[in-house]
Amino acid sequence: MSEFPNTGPAKAFVLKSSTNLQNAENSSDSKIVLTNASFEVWRTYIYELCGIYFQDNKKYLLESRLLKRINYLKLTSFEEYLKFLKFNPQARTERRYLYEAITINETFFFRNQPQLDALTSKIFTETIEAKRKIGQRKIRIWSAASSSGEEAYSVAMVITDMVKPKFPDIEFEIVGTDINEDVLERARNGVYKEYAIRNTPAFFLKKYFTVDGMNYIIDPKLKNMVKFSFLNLYDDIKMKSMTNFDIVFCANVLIYFDTKSKIKVVSHLYNSLNRGGYLFIGYAETLHGISKAFKLESFPKTISYKKEWYKWKKLF
């Protein structure tokens, strides 16, 4: 990977979340420009860091998002910011804010109702019956790009109301991971605005939320059902620890990857599933040309990818 020239020792900075950037002293953006050469180096750096690939037509988007951090840190160029991320003692903390700047976290409760319907109509019953045959009583579910937790908590509501009463002996474990620490903290807090709950059925809204002014606070019982943690889906070592899941959600993530990254991440997701497990991705996403390892399963208004019970010699 190309390097920018050494411009002297890196400075020490006090880092704060980009949510506080409005308090930073404004700089003149016109003096700081992302050249085509810098854009190439930056997108390679980000790609190698987390697999996200910025197409040529996303140059302005990347430039505007990086400028927020450059201005806040009072740096003078994109080159200096990249050097900061590589060599400054606070680089690890700053990468948290880089991830926050370059990722999109637009989501809401019950965003994909057909997927939840697939769980309650077939998948949970099928999985529980298979588990019982081998003497197991735990179902593990992973929201692999959990953002601020709406997807994971939606699953928790459905389980609590529609599945647990039928299968009281079954334990459910829900894990939510994301690359953005800021949204993970919001997920752990469980406090949402009206936008997030706009698609929530009235029954669930009344039962599982407390209204406090403009805030909707999730029921503590649901918070106890979900564990949120940081995870980079592009991290080969960390991904090897994500195993023995029965259901994986990874919606609206693959659209940000090129084919090579998609193959790598989907391979990890495949390995994370138990045999007979299900993978759900986003409406606009497909595994066509990415993986032949899964069996396509159709449900009303949605599809899922099932990990077969038998072993393949070559999966990807």
PATIZA-159599 format. One record per residue (C-alpha): residue in three letters; chain; x, y, z. Coordinates in Angstrom, 3 decimals, always signed. Each point is the difference from the previous one (the first is absolute). Layout:
N
<site aa="ALA" ch="A" X="X" Y="Y" Z="Z"/>
...
***
This chain:
316
<site aa="MET" ch="A" X="+0.000" Y="+0.000" Z="+0.000"/>
<site aa="SER" ch="A" X="+1.243" Y="+3.511" Z="-0.848"/>
<site aa="GLU" ch="A" X="+1.168" Y="+2.243" Z="+2.787"/>
<site aa="PHE" ch="A" X="-0.130" Y="+3.771" Z="+0.303"/>
<site aa="PRO" ch="A" X="+3.352" Y="+1.735" Z="+0.528"/>
<site aa="ASN" ch="A" X="+1.153" Y="+0.555" Z="+3.557"/>
<site aa="THR" ch="A" X="-0.999" Y="+3.520" Z="+1.068"/>
<site aa="GLY" ch="A" X="+1.544" Y="-0.072" Z="+3.471"/>
<site aa="PRO" ch="A" X="-1.033" Y="-1.424" Z="+3.349"/>
<site aa="ALA" ch="A" X="-3.675" Y="-0.565" Z="+0.645"/>
<site aa="LYS" ch="A" X="-1.736" Y="+2.358" Z="+2.420"/>
<site aa="ALA" ch="A" X="-1.807" Y="-0.951" Z="+3.197"/>
<site aa="PHE" ch="A" X="-3.741" Y="+0.719" Z="+0.079"/>
<site aa="VAL" ch="A" X="-2.992" Y="-0.323" Z="+2.276"/>
<site aa="LEU" ch="A" X="-2.490" Y="-2.116" Z="-1.941"/>
<site aa="LYS" ch="A" X="-3.749" Y="+0.385" Z="+0.154"/>
<site aa="SER" ch="A" X="-2.879" Y="-1.649" Z="-1.814"/>
<site aa="SER" ch="A" X="-1.155" Y="+1.505" Z="-3.272"/>
<site aa="THR" ch="A" X="-3.341" Y="+0.590" Z="+1.694"/>
<site aa="ASN" ch="A" X="+1.744" Y="+2.914" Z="+1.718"/>
<site aa="LEU" ch="A" X="+1.599" Y="+1.396" Z="-3.121"/>
<site aa="GLN" ch="A" X="-2.336" Y="+2.986" Z="-0.039"/>
<site aa="ASN" ch="A" X="+1.935" Y="+1.291" Z="+3.004"/>
<site aa="ALA" ch="A" X="+3.290" Y="-0.074" Z="-1.848"/>
<site aa="GLU" ch="A" X="+1.534" Y="+3.107" Z="-1.467"/>
<site aa="ASN" ch="A" X="-0.958" Y="+0.230" Z="-3.673"/>
<site aa="SER" ch="A" X="+2.771" Y="-0.127" Z="-2.572"/>
<site aa="SER" ch="A" X="+0.001" Y="+1.110" Z="-3.600"/>
<site aa="ASP" ch="A" X="-0.873" Y="-3.105" Z="-2.001"/>
<site aa="SER" ch="A" X="+0.978" Y="+1.719" Z="-3.227"/>
<site aa="LYS" ch="A" X="+3.671" Y="-0.269" Z="+0.934"/>
<site aa="ILE" ch="A" X="-0.180" Y="-3.747" Z="+0.600"/>
<site aa="VAL" ch="A" X="-0.696" Y="-2.014" Z="-3.122"/>
<site aa="LEU" ch="A" X="-0.050" Y="-3.751" Z="-0.567"/>
<site aa="THR" ch="A" X="+1.970" Y="-0.420" Z="-3.205"/>
<site aa="ASN" ch="A" X="-0.529" Y="-2.988" Z="-2.259"/>
<site aa="ALA" ch="A" X="+3.324" Y="-1.433" Z="+1.138"/>
<site aa="SER" ch="A" X="-0.933" Y="+0.410" Z="+3.667"/>
<site aa="PHE" ch="A" X="-3.407" Y="-1.524" Z="-0.666"/>
<site aa="GLU" ch="A" X="+1.664" Y="-3.130" Z="-1.418"/>
<site aa="VAL" ch="A" X="+2.198" Y="-0.359" Z="+3.074"/>
<site aa="TRP" ch="A" X="-2.866" Y="+0.665" Z="+2.399"/>
<site aa="ARG" ch="A" X="-2.400" Y="-2.464" Z="-1.526"/>
<site aa="THR" ch="A" X="+2.719" Y="-2.656" Z="-0.039"/>
<site aa="TYR" ch="A" X="+0.688" Y="+0.672" Z="+3.682"/>
<site aa="ILE" ch="A" X="-3.697" Y="-0.242" Z="+0.920"/>
<site aa="TYR" ch="A" X="-0.460" Y="-3.085" Z="-2.165"/>
<site aa="GLU" ch="A" X="+2.877" Y="-1.811" Z="+1.690"/>
<site aa="LEU" ch="A" X="-1.254" Y="+1.128" Z="+3.406"/>
<site aa="CYS" ch="A" X="-3.631" Y="-1.109" Z="-0.232"/>
<site aa="GLY" ch="A" X="-0.863" Y="-1.122" Z="-3.531"/>
<site aa="ILE" ch="A" X="-2.114" Y="+3.041" Z="-0.889"/>
<site aa="TYR" ch="A" X="+0.755" Y="+1.158" Z="-3.534"/>
<site aa="PHE" ch="A" X="-0.722" Y="+3.554" Z="-1.138"/>
<site aa="GLN" ch="A" X="-0.789" Y="+0.121" Z="-3.718"/>
<site aa="ASP" ch="A" X="+1.258" Y="+2.915" Z="-2.096"/>
<site aa="ASN" ch="A" X="-3.382" Y="+1.709" Z="+0.220"/>
<site aa="LYS" ch="A" X="+0.237" Y="-0.026" Z="+3.816"/>
<site aa="LYS" ch="A" X="+3.117" Y="+2.180" Z="+0.122"/>
<site aa="TYR" ch="A" X="-1.895" Y="+3.094" Z="+1.139"/>
<site aa="LEU" ch="A" X="-1.850" Y="-2.000" Z="+2.660"/>
<site aa="LEU" ch="A" X="+3.259" Y="-1.330" Z="+1.433"/>
<site aa="GLU" ch="A" X="+1.599" Y="+3.432" Z="-0.171"/>
<site aa="SER" ch="A" X="-2.838" Y="+1.698" Z="+1.896"/>
<site aa="ARG" ch="A" X="-0.035" Y="-2.640" Z="+2.745"/>
<site aa="LEU" ch="A" X="+3.745" Y="-0.024" Z="+0.546"/>
<site aa="LEU" ch="A" X="+0.064" Y="+3.799" Z="+0.094"/>
<site aa="LYS" ch="A" X="-2.109" Y="-0.024" Z="+3.155"/>
<site aa="ARG" ch="A" X="+2.743" Y="-1.869" Z="+1.842"/>
<site aa="ILE" ch="A" X="+2.806" Y="+2.009" Z="-1.623"/>
<site aa="ASN" ch="A" X="-1.598" Y="+3.275" Z="+1.063"/>
<site aa="TYR" ch="A" X="-0.715" Y="-1.232" Z="+3.498"/>
<site aa="LEU" ch="A" X="+3.583" Y="-1.173" Z="+0.519"/>
<site aa="LYS" ch="A" X="+1.261" Y="+3.259" Z="-1.527"/>
<site aa="LEU" ch="A" X="+2.056" Y="-1.838" Z="-2.589"/>
<site aa="THR" ch="A" X="+1.049" Y="+1.580" Z="-3.268"/>
<site aa="SER" ch="A" X="-0.435" Y="-2.743" Z="-2.596"/>
<site aa="PHE" ch="A" X="-1.367" Y="-3.433" Z="-0.794"/>
<site aa="GLU" ch="A" X="+3.595" Y="-1.233" Z="-0.022"/>
<site aa="GLU" ch="A" X="+0.526" Y="+1.190" Z="+3.554"/>
<site aa="TYR" ch="A" X="-3.195" Y="-1.711" Z="+1.154"/>
<site aa="LEU" ch="A" X="+1.061" Y="-3.294" Z="-1.559"/>
<site aa="LYS" ch="A" X="+3.362" Y="+0.279" Z="+1.719"/>
<site aa="PHE" ch="A" X="-1.829" Y="+0.652" Z="+3.278"/>
<site aa="LEU" ch="A" X="-2.029" Y="-3.199" Z="-0.453"/>
<site aa="LYS" ch="A" X="+3.130" Y="-2.013" Z="-0.654"/>
<site aa="PHE" ch="A" X="+2.530" Y="+1.330" Z="+2.482"/>
<site aa="ASN" ch="A" X="-1.549" Y="+2.152" Z="+2.738"/>
<site aa="PRO" ch="A" X="-0.265" Y="-1.639" Z="+3.458"/>
<site aa="GLN" ch="A" X="-3.714" Y="+0.793" Z="-0.052"/>
<site aa="ALA" ch="A" X="-0.541" Y="-1.579" Z="-3.418"/>
<site aa="ARG" ch="A" X="-1.976" Y="-2.940" Z="+1.353"/>
<site aa="THR" ch="A" X="-2.516" Y="+2.339" Z="+1.619"/>
<site aa="GLU" ch="A" X="-0.178" Y="+2.186" Z="-3.083"/>
<site aa="ARG" ch="A" X="-0.777" Y="-2.990" Z="-2.210"/>
<site aa="ARG" ch="A" X="-3.208" Y="-0.326" Z="+2.011"/>
<site aa="TYR" ch="A" X="-1.017" Y="+3.449" Z="-1.258"/>
<site aa="LEU" ch="A" X="+1.155" Y="-0.808" Z="-3.517"/>
<site aa="TYR" ch="A" X="-2.364" Y="-2.988" Z="-0.053"/>
<site aa="GLU" ch="A" X="-2.734" Y="+2.246" Z="+1.357"/>
<site aa="ALA" ch="A" X="+0.631" Y="+2.508" Z="-2.791"/>
<site aa="ILE" ch="A" X="+0.032" Y="-2.404" Z="-2.947"/>
<site aa="THR" ch="A" X="-2.863" Y="-2.337" Z="+0.939"/>
<site aa="ILE" ch="A" X="-3.737" Y="+0.536" Z="-0.444"/>
<site aa="ASN" ch="A" X="-2.254" Y="-1.093" Z="+2.846"/>
<site aa="GLU" ch="A" X="-3.533" Y="+0.714" Z="-1.143"/>
<site aa="THR" ch="A" X="-2.295" Y="-2.635" Z="+1.494"/>
<site aa="PHE" ch="A" X="-3.213" Y="-0.448" Z="+1.986"/>
<site aa="PHE" ch="A" X="-2.000" Y="-2.620" Z="+1.877"/>
<site aa="PHE" ch="A" X="-1.786" Y="-2.697" Z="-2.030"/>
<site aa="ARG" ch="A" X="+1.738" Y="+1.193" Z="-3.160"/>
<site aa="ASN" ch="A" X="-0.334" Y="-3.405" Z="-1.642"/>
<site aa="GLN" ch="A" X="-3.237" Y="-1.547" Z="+1.235"/>
<site aa="PRO" ch="A" X="+0.022" Y="-2.875" Z="-2.554"/>
<site aa="GLN" ch="A" X="+3.291" Y="-1.261" Z="+1.464"/>
<site aa="LEU" ch="A" X="-1.477" Y="+0.010" Z="+3.493"/>
<site aa="ASP" ch="A" X="-3.066" Y="-1.811" Z="-1.345"/>
<site aa="ALA" ch="A" X="+2.293" Y="-2.655" Z="-1.496"/>
<site aa="LEU" ch="A" X="+1.509" Y="-0.549" Z="+3.432"/>
<site aa="THR" ch="A" X="-3.341" Y="-0.514" Z="+1.720"/>
<site aa="SER" ch="A" X="-1.712" Y="-1.971" Z="-2.779"/>
<site aa="LYS" ch="A" X="+2.719" Y="-2.592" Z="-0.596"/>
<site aa="ILE" ch="A" X="+3.592" Y="+0.629" Z="+0.982"/>
<site aa="PHE" ch="A" X="-0.274" Y="+0.056" Z="+3.783"/>
<site aa="THR" ch="A" X="-2.163" Y="-3.124" Z="+0.121"/>
<site aa="GLU" ch="A" X="+2.253" Y="-1.865" Z="-2.431"/>
<site aa="THR" ch="A" X="+3.168" Y="+1.019" Z="+1.844"/>
<site aa="ILE" ch="A" X="-1.376" Y="-0.831" Z="+3.456"/>
<site aa="GLU" ch="A" X="-1.154" Y="-3.448" Z="-1.113"/>
<site aa="ALA" ch="A" X="+3.437" Y="-0.718" Z="-1.477"/>
<site aa="LYS" ch="A" X="+1.694" Y="+1.196" Z="+3.196"/>
<site aa="ARG" ch="A" X="-2.163" Y="-2.186" Z="+2.209"/>
<site aa="LYS" ch="A" X="+0.934" Y="-3.064" Z="-1.995"/>
<site aa="ILE" ch="A" X="+3.627" Y="+0.455" Z="+1.005"/>
<site aa="GLY" ch="A" X="-0.769" Y="+1.033" Z="+3.563"/>
<site aa="GLN" ch="A" X="+0.577" Y="+3.749" Z="-0.381"/>
<site aa="ARG" ch="A" X="-2.201" Y="+2.816" Z="+1.303"/>
<site aa="LYS" ch="A" X="+1.662" Y="+3.225" Z="-1.164"/>
<site aa="ILE" ch="A" X="-0.650" Y="+2.087" Z="-3.143"/>
<site aa="ARG" ch="A" X="+2.700" Y="+2.541" Z="-0.887"/>
<site aa="ILE" ch="A" X="-0.805" Y="+3.011" Z="-2.177"/>
<site aa="TRP" ch="A" X="+2.463" Y="+2.564" Z="-1.348"/>
<site aa="SER" ch="A" X="-0.818" Y="+3.457" Z="-1.324"/>
<site aa="ALA" ch="A" X="+3.278" Y="+0.484" Z="-1.867"/>
<site aa="ALA" ch="A" X="-0.460" Y="+3.696" Z="-0.778"/>
<site aa="SER" ch="A" X="-2.188" Y="+0.951" Z="+2.899"/>
<site aa="SER" ch="A" X="+0.404" Y="+3.781" Z="-0.213"/>
<site aa="SER" ch="A" X="-1.946" Y="+1.547" Z="+2.906"/>
<site aa="GLY" ch="A" X="-1.729" Y="-3.268" Z="+0.876"/>
<site aa="GLU" ch="A" X="-3.430" Y="+0.252" Z="-1.632"/>
<site aa="GLU" ch="A" X="+0.341" Y="-3.274" Z="-1.901"/>
<site aa="ALA" ch="A" X="+1.216" Y="-1.999" Z="+3.005"/>
<site aa="TYR" ch="A" X="-2.684" Y="+1.405" Z="+2.282"/>
<site aa="SER" ch="A" X="-2.696" Y="-0.682" Z="-2.618"/>
<site aa="VAL" ch="A" X="+1.052" Y="-3.659" Z="+0.001"/>
<site aa="ALA" ch="A" X="-0.029" Y="+0.014" Z="+3.813"/>
<site aa="MET" ch="A" X="-3.587" Y="+1.289" Z="+0.035"/>
<site aa="VAL" ch="A" X="-1.166" Y="-2.667" Z="-2.422"/>
<site aa="ILE" ch="A" X="+1.729" Y="-2.741" Z="+1.991"/>
<site aa="THR" ch="A" X="-1.415" Y="+1.185" Z="+3.315"/>
<site aa="ASP" ch="A" X="-3.575" Y="+0.278" Z="-1.217"/>
<site aa="MET" ch="A" X="-0.356" Y="-2.637" Z="-2.702"/>
<site aa="VAL" ch="A" X="+2.624" Y="-2.684" Z="+0.577"/>
<site aa="LYS" ch="A" X="+0.835" Y="-0.338" Z="+3.697"/>
<site aa="PRO" ch="A" X="-3.616" Y="-0.772" Z="+1.012"/>
<site aa="LYS" ch="A" X="+0.057" Y="-3.002" Z="-2.381"/>
<site aa="PHE" ch="A" X="+3.497" Y="-1.136" Z="+0.955"/>
<site aa="PRO" ch="A" X="+0.578" Y="+0.959" Z="+3.646"/>
<site aa="ASP" ch="A" X="+2.937" Y="-2.410" Z="+0.337"/>
<site aa="ILE" ch="A" X="+2.029" Y="+1.664" Z="-2.752"/>
<site aa="GLU" ch="A" X="+2.677" Y="+2.616" Z="+0.739"/>
<site aa="PHE" ch="A" X="+0.560" Y="+2.813" Z="-2.506"/>
<site aa="GLU" ch="A" X="+3.266" Y="+1.891" Z="-0.307"/>
<site aa="ILE" ch="A" X="+0.120" Y="+3.130" Z="-2.183"/>
<site aa="VAL" ch="A" X="+3.289" Y="+1.665" Z="-0.947"/>
<site aa="GLY" ch="A" X="+0.270" Y="+3.354" Z="-1.753"/>
<site aa="THR" ch="A" X="+3.257" Y="+1.246" Z="-1.514"/>
<site aa="ASP" ch="A" X="+1.049" Y="+3.071" Z="-1.949"/>
<site aa="ILE" ch="A" X="+3.117" Y="+1.868" Z="-1.057"/>
<site aa="ASN" ch="A" X="-1.353" Y="+3.299" Z="+1.317"/>
<site aa="GLU" ch="A" X="+0.468" Y="+0.435" Z="+3.759"/>
<site aa="ASP" ch="A" X="-2.309" Y="+3.013" Z="+0.119"/>
<site aa="VAL" ch="A" X="-3.050" Y="-1.927" Z="-1.216"/>
<site aa="LEU" ch="A" X="+0.903" Y="-2.942" Z="+2.238"/>
<site aa="GLU" ch="A" X="-0.162" Y="+2.288" Z="+3.017"/>
<site aa="ARG" ch="A" X="-3.430" Y="+1.188" Z="-1.137"/>
<site aa="ALA" ch="A" X="-1.091" Y="-3.621" Z="-0.333"/>
<site aa="ARG" ch="A" X="+1.137" Y="-0.771" Z="+3.538"/>
<site aa="ASN" ch="A" X="-1.821" Y="+3.067" Z="+1.324"/>
<site aa="GLY" ch="A" X="-3.204" Y="-1.016" Z="-1.778"/>
<site aa="VAL" ch="A" X="-1.380" Y="+3.525" Z="-0.399"/>
<site aa="TYR" ch="A" X="-1.590" Y="+0.892" Z="-3.347"/>
<site aa="LYS" ch="A" X="-1.761" Y="+2.816" Z="-1.815"/>
<site aa="GLU" ch="A" X="-3.302" Y="-0.120" Z="-1.863"/>
<site aa="TYR" ch="A" X="+1.710" Y="-0.715" Z="-3.321"/>
<site aa="ALA" ch="A" X="+1.342" Y="-3.324" Z="+1.282"/>
<site aa="ILE" ch="A" X="-3.364" Y="-1.276" Z="+1.256"/>
<site aa="ARG" ch="A" X="-2.154" Y="+1.187" Z="-2.925"/>
<site aa="ASN" ch="A" X="-0.497" Y="-3.524" Z="-1.373"/>
<site aa="THR" ch="A" X="-0.485" Y="-1.727" Z="+3.363"/>
<site aa="PRO" ch="A" X="-3.386" Y="-1.726" Z="+0.439"/>
<site aa="ALA" ch="A" X="-2.121" Y="+1.761" Z="+2.610"/>
<site aa="PHE" ch="A" X="-0.134" Y="-3.088" Z="+2.198"/>
<site aa="PHE" ch="A" X="+3.802" Y="-0.245" Z="+0.260"/>
<site aa="LEU" ch="A" X="+0.371" Y="+3.759" Z="+0.377"/>
<site aa="LYS" ch="A" X="-2.325" Y="+0.059" Z="+2.991"/>
<site aa="LYS" ch="A" X="+1.430" Y="-3.126" Z="+1.618"/>
<site aa="TYR" ch="A" X="+3.741" Y="+0.493" Z="-0.437"/>
<site aa="PHE" ch="A" X="+0.589" Y="+3.760" Z="+0.054"/>
<site aa="THR" ch="A" X="-0.297" Y="+2.708" Z="+2.631"/>
<site aa="VAL" ch="A" X="-0.633" Y="+3.487" Z="-1.356"/>
<site aa="ASP" ch="A" X="+2.014" Y="+2.795" Z="+1.592"/>
<site aa="GLY" ch="A" X="-0.611" Y="+3.276" Z="-1.812"/>
<site aa="MET" ch="A" X="+1.371" Y="-0.504" Z="-3.519"/>
<site aa="ASN" ch="A" X="+1.815" Y="-3.194" Z="+0.964"/>
<site aa="TYR" ch="A" X="-1.124" Y="-3.624" Z="-0.242"/>
<site aa="ILE" ch="A" X="+1.830" Y="-2.168" Z="+2.514"/>
<site aa="ILE" ch="A" X="+0.285" Y="-3.737" Z="-0.615"/>
<site aa="ASP" ch="A" X="-1.133" Y="-2.452" Z="+2.695"/>
<site aa="PRO" ch="A" X="+2.940" Y="-1.068" Z="+2.233"/>
<site aa="LYS" ch="A" X="-1.050" Y="-3.646" Z="-0.452"/>
<site aa="LEU" ch="A" X="+0.710" Y="+0.298" Z="-3.729"/>
<site aa="LYS" ch="A" X="+3.307" Y="+1.760" Z="+0.661"/>
<site aa="ASN" ch="A" X="+1.042" Y="-2.982" Z="+2.091"/>
<site aa="MET" ch="A" X="-0.692" Y="-2.334" Z="-2.935"/>
<site aa="VAL" ch="A" X="+2.520" Y="+1.651" Z="-2.338"/>
<site aa="LYS" ch="A" X="+3.755" Y="+0.433" Z="+0.338"/>
<site aa="PHE" ch="A" X="+1.629" Y="+2.662" Z="-2.204"/>
<site aa="SER" ch="A" X="+3.699" Y="+0.146" Z="-0.852"/>
<site aa="PHE" ch="A" X="+2.424" Y="+1.437" Z="-2.534"/>
<site aa="LEU" ch="A" X="+0.921" Y="-2.172" Z="-2.976"/>
<site aa="ASN" ch="A" X="+1.597" Y="+0.669" Z="-3.359"/>
<site aa="LEU" ch="A" X="-1.424" Y="-2.556" Z="-2.454"/>
<site aa="TYR" ch="A" X="+3.243" Y="+0.316" Z="-1.943"/>
<site aa="ASP" ch="A" X="+2.133" Y="-1.172" Z="+2.934"/>
<site aa="ASP" ch="A" X="+0.912" Y="-3.616" Z="-0.772"/>
<site aa="ILE" ch="A" X="+1.196" Y="-0.788" Z="+3.520"/>
<site aa="LYS" ch="A" X="-3.001" Y="+1.462" Z="+1.836"/>
<site aa="MET" ch="A" X="-2.446" Y="-1.564" Z="-2.432"/>
<site aa="LYS" ch="A" X="+1.310" Y="-3.459" Z="+0.813"/>
<site aa="SER" ch="A" X="-1.389" Y="+0.439" Z="+3.515"/>
<site aa="MET" ch="A" X="-3.535" Y="+0.595" Z="-1.343"/>
<site aa="THR" ch="A" X="-1.260" Y="-3.576" Z="-0.164"/>
<site aa="ASN" ch="A" X="-2.952" Y="-2.232" Z="+0.802"/>
<site aa="PHE" ch="A" X="-2.761" Y="+2.359" Z="-1.095"/>
<site aa="ASP" ch="A" X="-3.338" Y="-1.296" Z="-1.227"/>
<site aa="ILE" ch="A" X="-1.206" Y="+3.219" Z="-1.613"/>
<site aa="VAL" ch="A" X="+2.070" Y="+2.900" Z="-1.343"/>
<site aa="PHE" ch="A" X="-1.268" Y="+3.370" Z="-1.200"/>
<site aa="CYS" ch="A" X="+2.389" Y="+2.038" Z="-2.147"/>
<site aa="ALA" ch="A" X="-2.207" Y="+2.515" Z="-1.776"/>
<site aa="ASN" ch="A" X="+1.162" Y="+2.951" Z="-2.099"/>
<site aa="VAL" ch="A" X="+3.687" Y="-0.686" Z="+0.511"/>
<site aa="LEU" ch="A" X="+1.087" Y="-1.851" Z="-3.132"/>
<site aa="ILE" ch="A" X="-1.108" Y="+2.927" Z="-2.190"/>
<site aa="TYR" ch="A" X="+3.052" Y="+1.927" Z="+1.262"/>
<site aa="PHE" ch="A" X="+2.484" Y="-2.733" Z="-0.961"/>
<site aa="ASP" ch="A" X="+1.547" Y="-0.958" Z="-3.322"/>
<site aa="THR" ch="A" X="-0.208" Y="-3.606" Z="-1.163"/>
<site aa="LYS" ch="A" X="+3.234" Y="-1.074" Z="+1.667"/>
<site aa="SER" ch="A" X="-1.091" Y="+1.412" Z="+3.366"/>
<site aa="LYS" ch="A" X="-3.481" Y="-1.489" Z="-0.348"/>
<site aa="ILE" ch="A" X="+1.454" Y="-3.469" Z="-0.571"/>
<site aa="LYS" ch="A" X="+2.253" Y="+0.384" Z="+3.049"/>
<site aa="VAL" ch="A" X="-2.753" Y="+1.222" Z="+2.326"/>
<site aa="VAL" ch="A" X="-2.608" Y="-2.515" Z="-1.215"/>
<site aa="SER" ch="A" X="+2.537" Y="-2.785" Z="+0.517"/>
<site aa="HIS" ch="A" X="+0.371" Y="+1.153" Z="+3.624"/>
<site aa="LEU" ch="A" X="-3.779" Y="+0.130" Z="+0.427"/>
<site aa="TYR" ch="A" X="-0.329" Y="-3.499" Z="-1.419"/>
<site aa="ASN" ch="A" X="+2.562" Y="-1.307" Z="+2.479"/>
<site aa="SER" ch="A" X="-1.784" Y="+1.747" Z="+2.864"/>
<site aa="LEU" ch="A" X="-3.200" Y="-1.978" Z="-0.623"/>
<site aa="ASN" ch="A" X="-0.864" Y="-3.424" Z="+1.319"/>
<site aa="ARG" ch="A" X="-1.047" Y="-2.480" Z="-2.660"/>
<site aa="GLY" ch="A" X="-3.647" Y="+0.616" Z="-0.790"/>
<site aa="GLY" ch="A" X="+0.417" Y="+3.666" Z="+1.004"/>
<site aa="TYR" ch="A" X="-1.457" Y="+2.968" Z="-1.871"/>
<site aa="LEU" ch="A" X="+1.539" Y="+3.210" Z="-1.350"/>
<site aa="PHE" ch="A" X="-2.138" Y="+3.078" Z="-0.725"/>
<site aa="ILE" ch="A" X="+1.349" Y="+2.918" Z="-2.047"/>
<site aa="GLY" ch="A" X="-1.561" Y="+3.235" Z="-1.273"/>
<site aa="TYR" ch="A" X="-2.770" Y="+0.495" Z="-2.554"/>
<site aa="ALA" ch="A" X="+2.401" Y="+1.339" Z="-2.621"/>
<site aa="GLU" ch="A" X="+2.717" Y="-2.596" Z="+0.626"/>
<site aa="THR" ch="A" X="+0.662" Y="-3.416" Z="-1.497"/>
<site aa="LEU" ch="A" X="+2.565" Y="-2.788" Z="+0.269"/>
<site aa="HIS" ch="A" X="-0.176" Y="-0.657" Z="-3.741"/>
<site aa="GLY" ch="A" X="+3.578" Y="-0.161" Z="-1.260"/>
<site aa="ILE" ch="A" X="+1.263" Y="+0.136" Z="+3.599"/>
<site aa="SER" ch="A" X="-0.668" Y="-3.439" Z="+1.491"/>
<site aa="LYS" ch="A" X="-1.473" Y="-3.337" Z="-1.044"/>
<site aa="ALA" ch="A" X="+0.295" Y="-1.432" Z="+3.485"/>
<site aa="PHE" ch="A" X="-3.504" Y="+0.898" Z="+1.142"/>
<site aa="LYS" ch="A" X="-3.382" Y="-1.372" Z="-0.991"/>
<site aa="LEU" ch="A" X="-2.472" Y="+2.723" Z="-0.942"/>
<site aa="GLU" ch="A" X="-3.165" Y="-0.175" Z="+2.098"/>
<site aa="SER" ch="A" X="-3.116" Y="+1.942" Z="-1.006"/>
<site aa="PHE" ch="A" X="-2.507" Y="+1.506" Z="+2.404"/>
<site aa="PRO" ch="A" X="-2.902" Y="+2.397" Z="-0.598"/>
<site aa="LYS" ch="A" X="+1.524" Y="+3.314" Z="-1.160"/>
<site aa="THR" ch="A" X="+3.544" Y="-0.967" Z="+0.975"/>
<site aa="ILE" ch="A" X="+2.761" Y="-2.569" Z="-0.448"/>
<site aa="SER" ch="A" X="+2.673" Y="-1.512" Z="+2.215"/>
<site aa="TYR" ch="A" X="+3.198" Y="-1.955" Z="-0.560"/>
<site aa="LYS" ch="A" X="+0.255" Y="-3.317" Z="+1.808"/>
<site aa="LYS" ch="A" X="+3.196" Y="-1.804" Z="+0.897"/>
<site aa="GLU" ch="A" X="-0.512" Y="-3.584" Z="-1.107"/>
<site aa="TRP" ch="A" X="+0.355" Y="-2.914" Z="+2.392"/>
<site aa="TYR" ch="A" X="+2.603" Y="-1.731" Z="-2.172"/>
<site aa="LYS" ch="A" X="+3.545" Y="+1.198" Z="-0.659"/>
<site aa="TRP" ch="A" X="+1.226" Y="+1.459" Z="-3.262"/>
<site aa="LYS" ch="A" X="+3.525" Y="-0.584" Z="-1.235"/>
<site aa="LYS" ch="A" X="+0.211" Y="+3.491" Z="-1.494"/>
<site aa="LEU" ch="A" X="-2.333" Y="+2.696" Z="+1.287"/>
<site aa="PHE" ch="A" X="+1.308" Y="+3.268" Z="-1.506"/>
***
